[in-house]
Amino acid sequence: MHMRTSFAPAVIAVIGGLTACAGGAPEEPVSTVVAYEGATLIMGDGGPPLGGGVLVVDEGVITDVGLAANVTIPEGATVVDLTGKTVMPTLVDLHGHVGFVDDLSFDNANYTRENITDQLDRYAYHGVGVIVSLGTDPGQQAFGIKADQETGILGGARLHTAFRGIARPEAGPGAPTMRPTAFGASTVEEAVGFVEEIAATNADFLKIWVDNRGGSVEKLGPDLYGPIIEAAHERDLRVIAHIFFAEDARELVAAGVDGFAHLARDVEMDDELVAAIVENDVFVMPNLAVSERGRNAEPPAWVDHPLLAESVSPEVITRIRESYVNRTPEAAAQGAESFAMMLRSLKKLSDAGARLVLGADTGIQDHIQGYMEHHELELIVEAGISPAKAIQIATSAPAEVLGVDTGLLARGKRADFLVLDANPMYGISATRQISAVYLAGEELDRELLRSRW
């Protein structure tokens, strides 16, 4: 990237005269505007890319963007030449978990401020600008970090949280180390009390788990999730449901749920369910990458990508590879059939106009924060969705649901963007070819982060 400063002739003459009178060195330009020119721009709205575009940023906010012929670079601006690069918004992920992973360890003892802030740096390193920790944050730690980010004390990917979700007792997250974070409700009174406790915080959503974990736990039923949803809506809280069964999805839509974490995974979602989701404007996070592992009898290609090794220890990569050792071809074939069903459901939802948003479920063991969001994009495209729409699903669509000022290259939006070495419109895996990450107009020092890890 080449930088220069743009001055009008009159301005140069004035500065030259002042310098000559003072007899000193030329003064540095005082403009805070930076213009990035020459790149292909992917706006994040699902539309076609703009070749040879210009992005103008002032004090962390996009002030102008578009084709070079339509954008005037202000006098005195610093100009950065991005010819040959592609610029797109940073990713916004509505389903992650922070604090539990520390290299090979996956334990609630890792839930510390230091570890969480390190993980937010890892998300940012991979181009995730916003992450929602969905229902597994005990105590006030996440809220304190979020507040410090808002005041500029902390950087990294911006953290949002759903605090603690609600399930039946001991029936929340699948991982035993996370399970105690969920409130366990047995009665309507308990459930509504938990809603009140969550609403008293600054939680962005309310998470519920509606899943019997293969018959191993008692599933939260409509007798409880109905009052939970009603009480949450009375307190201006939107409810996101973890689901597994299509029939539960159908009943949750009828009960007024706002969003789904995961697709139905027992059967292909039928046209009636898809239509109900669209009619009721329920947003859906596909969460494909977690389920996709089941179709592989050998380590998939993403395990060997150089980007993974930049933020993960060799021991973790070895463990991921070894997790496929005992996979049989028969099990992989069954997993492939199940996953193909999920892809068909996703394509149906997309074709019907459902509101799809990125949710990668990262932050569980060996599901790498920041990195797997890019694999999620690949799988969305594998379902038959265009790269342009997949990028929209991962940028402006979740930003709109969350209500944050990012995810789009547009005037007035926060200047959170990626500079890529290749154009993902021609191959979605190019989102991994990151040249630079900018958050609020400031370039992230990725080299420093790599050296720290």
N, C-alpha and C positions, 0 to 999 in steps of 0.2 A: 504494500500500500504506500503510495507516494503522497506527501503532504505539501501544500503550498498555500500562500495567502493571496487573496484576491483584493486588489485596490484599483479604484478609478484613478485616471491620470491626475486629476485635480487634487485628490487626497494625497497621492504620492508627492506632488509638488509642494503641498503645504508641509508635509512631514519632513521633506528634504530641506525646506527653508528653515524650519524650526531647528533641525539638527545642525545646520550650518551655523546658525546664530549661537547655539549653545556650545558648539565645538565638541559635542560628545557623540557617542554611538547612537545609531537609529533606535528609537523606542519600539518596544514590542507592540503589536496590534492589540487594541483593547477590546475588540469584538469577541463575544462569547459564542458566536455562531460558527457551527461546523457544517460544511456541505460535503456529502459523499456522492461522488459522481461517477458515471460510467458503468455501474453494475446493472445487471438484470434484477428488477424488483418483483418479488412475489408479495402481493399486498396482504394476503391472509384472508381475503373475502371470497375465495373460490374462483375468482376471475383469472383471466390470462395474465402471464407475466408481462412486464414492461421492459423492453430492451433499452439500454443506454439511459437509465433513469437517474434522477437526482433526489437525494433525501437530505433535507435541511433540518438541523437540530440546534436548539438553543436552550441551554440550561436544563437539559434532560428531557425536553419535550420536542416532538416533531412539529415544526412550524410550516413546512411545505414538503410536498412529495409529488412526483410525477415524471413525465417525459421531460427531457432536457429543454425542449422547445417551449414548455409550459411553465417552467420554474425559473424564477430569477434569483440568482445567488446574491445575497446582500453584500454590499461593499465592506471590505475588511474581514470577511469570513475566511476561516481556514478551510481549505479545500483538500479533501482526501480522494485520491484517484483509486477507484475500485474496478477499473476496467478488467473484464474477464472474470469477475466474481459475481455471485448471486447473493442478494440480501432478502431475508424473510424475517417475520416476527419470531421472537423466542416462543417456546412452547408453554402451554398452560395445562397442567395436569390436575384434574379434580379428584384423583384417587391415588394417594401414596401413604406411606407410614414412615415416621421419623423416630430415631432414638434407640432402636432395638438392635441394629446391626453394628458390629465393630470388627471388621475384618472377618475372621473365622467364627467369631462369637455372635450368637443370636440370643440375647438375654435382656430381661427388663432392667438389670443392673446397668446396662449401657445407656439408659435413658437419662442423659445429663445434658446440660446446656452446651458444654464443649463438644460433645459428640453430635448433637443436633445441628449446631452451627457448621461443623465440618461437613455434615451431609448436605446442608443447604449450599455450601460451596461446590460440592460434587454435582448437585443438580444443575447449578449455574454453569459449571465447566462444560457440561454436555448441552447447554442451550435451553434448559428449562428455566423460565423466568419466574414462574409461580407454581407452587405445589400446595395442594390441600391435603393435610394429614387427616385421614377420614375415620374418626371415631375411636382412636387408640391413644389419646393423649391424657394421661392421668395428671391431676394437679393443674397448676397455673404456668408451668414452664413454657409451653408453646405460646401462651398469650403474652408473656413477658418478652419473648424473642420477637414476636410480631410487633409489639409496641416499640422495641428498640430499633427494628428495621424502619418503622415509620418515621422515627426521629433521626435516622441516619447513623445511629451508633453501630449497627450491624449491617453487613451486606449479604451477598448470596442470593439465591432464589427466594422470592418473597413467600413467607410461610403464612398459610391460612389453616384453620383447624375446625374440626367438628367436635372437639373436646372428647367426651366419652359417649359412645353409642349405647343403645339399649337392645337387649336380647332376653331370652329366658335365662334363669340362673345357670352360669357356667356353659353358656351356649352362644357366645359371641364369636370373636375371631377364631379362625381354624388353628392357628399356631398356639400351642399351650402357653408359651411365654407371653403372648399378647392377650390371652383370653380374660385375665382378671381386669383388664381395662374397661370392659363393658359393664354397664349397670345391668343387674339381673332382676327382672320384674316377674312376679308371680300373680299379682292382682292389678286391677285397674287403678286402684289408689296408689300403689307403688309406681306404676308406669307413669301416671300423670305427675306424681311427685318428682320423678326423674326428669320429665320434660321441663318442669319448672326450674329445676337445678341447672339444666343445660341452658335454658333461656336466660337465666340470670348472668351467664357469662357472655363473652363476645363471640360465641360460636357462629360459624358461617352456615352450617347445616346441622341437621340432626340425623344421625345414622342409626338404622335398625338392621338386625340380622334376621332374615326369614329363611332358615335353612336347618335341616335336621342332621347335617354332616353324615350322611349315609346311615341314618338311624341311630347314631351314637349319642345325640342330644335331643332335648325337647325343642320343637320349633315354635317360634313366636307366631301365634295365630291371630286371626282377625278379631277375636275377643279382646286382645290387647293392642294390636297395632292400629285398629280402628280408633280407639280413644287417644292413642299416642299421636296419630296424624291430626286428629281434630284439635287436640290441645296444642300441638306445635303450631298449627296454622293460626290459632287464636293469638299466639305470641310471635307471629311473623317469622316463624322458622320453617324452612323447607325441609322435607324429609326425603332422604336417600335410602333405598332399601337394597341390601345385599340379597340376591336371590339365586336360586338354583333351578327351581321348578317353574315351568311355564304356567301351570295352574295358579301358583302363588302370584306370579306376575299379573295375571288376569284379575285376580281378586284385589290386589294392591292398587291397580289402576282404578278400579271401582271405588276403592276406599279413599282415593284422592292423593296417592303418593306423588311426589314431585320428580323423582329420578330413580334410576336403577344403576347399581354397581354390579356389572356382569350381565351377560345375556342369559336367557334360559339355556340350561345345559343338559336337560333330560330329553327334550324333543325339539324339532325345528319349530320356531314360532310361526303359528298359522296366520292367515290373512286377517282373521277377526281380531286377534290380539294386537297385531301390527296396527290395524286401523284404530283400535282403542287407544294405543299409545300416542298415535299422531293426533287424534281428535282431542285428547286431554293434555297435549303438549308436555308429555313426560320425557325428560331428557334421559339418554341412555349412554352409559360408558361400556363399550364392548369388552374391555379387559381380556383381550385375546391372548396375549403372550404367555400368561400363566397357564392357560389350558393347552396352548400349542405344544408345550414340551412333551405332552403325552403321545404325540404322533411320531416321535423320533426314537429310533433304536440306537442311534449313534449321535455323538455331539454335533449339533447343527453348526452351520457356517458362522453364525454370530459369535460363537465362543472364541473364534480365532481372529476376530477383527482387531486391528491395532488399537483402535480407540478404547476398547475394553481394558486393555493392559495399561492404559495411561492413568487409570484411577483405581485399579483393583490389584491386589497382590497376586503373585503367581500361585500362591497356595489356594486362594479362592477359586481361581480359574481351574486349577487341578481338581478341586473338589467338584466343580460344576461338570467337568469332563467325566469324572468317575461316577457321577450320578446316573450316567447312561450305560454303565458297564453291564448291568444285569437286566437291561431291557430286552425283551424277546421280540422277534418279528411279529408274533401274534398280538402281543400287547400294543405294539406300535400301530399295527393295522387297525385295531379297535379304536385307538386314540385318534388315528387319522380320520376314521369314519365319523367319530363324534365331533372332531374339530371342523370337518367339512360341513357338518350340519350347522355349526355356529356361524360359519362364513355365509351360508345361504340365508340364515336369519338376518345377519347384518346387511346383506345386499337388499333383502326385502324392506328392511327399515329405511335404508338409504333411498331406495326407489320410491317409497311412499312419502318421503319428506319428513321423516322423524328427525328430531333434534339430537344429533349424535355429538358427543364430546369426548375428548381424550381422558381416559382413566386407565393407568397402566398397572396399578396395584404394586408399585415398586416399594422397596423398603422391607419386604419379607426376605427370608434367607435366600441368598443366591439369586435374587431378582433385583438386579443392580440399579440403584437410583441414578436417574439421568440417562443411562445408557439404554435401558430397555424401553424407554419411551420411543426411541428411534425404531426399535424392532416392532413395536406396536404399530407404528406408521406403515411399515412394510406389510404387515399382516392385514391392515385395513385396505391397502391397495390390492393385496392378493384376493380379497373378497370381491373385487370387481369395481371398486370405487376409484375414481381418477386421483392422480397425485394432487391436483389443485384442490379437490374437495377434501382429501385426507389432511392436507395442511390446514385447511379451514377448520376441520374437526379438532385439530390440535392447537389452534391459535385463537382466532376470533370467536369461535363458537363457545368454548369453555369460558373465555374471558367475559362474554356477554352473560352467561349463566351466573358466574361468580360476581359480576358487577365490578370488574377491575378495569383500569384505564390502559390496557395493553392488548397484545394479540393482533394488532392491525397496524399496518403502515399507513397512517392517516393523520391529518392535522389535528393537533390537540392531544394525541395519544402519547403515552410515555415512550421514550426512545429506547425500547427493549428490542434488539434485533441481532440476528446472526449474519455473519459474512461467511459464505460457503465457497469452496473451491470448484464446485460443480453445481449444475442446475438440477434440482430434484424433480422437475417436471419431466425430465427425460429418464429418470430412474430414482425412485424415492429414497434409495439407500444413500444418495448424495447428501442427505441431511446430516450424515455422520462426518462428512468432510468439512469440518469446521475450521475456518481460518481465524475467526475472532468472534467474541461474544461481547455485546454492549448492553449494559443495564443502566437505565436512566441516562443514556448518552456517554457513560464512562466505560472504557474498554476494560474487560476483566483480564487480570494478569494470569493467564492460564499457565504460562511457563513457571511462575512462582508456585502455583498450586501443584503442578506436576512434581516439582522438586520437593515439596512438603510431603507428598504422598509416597 
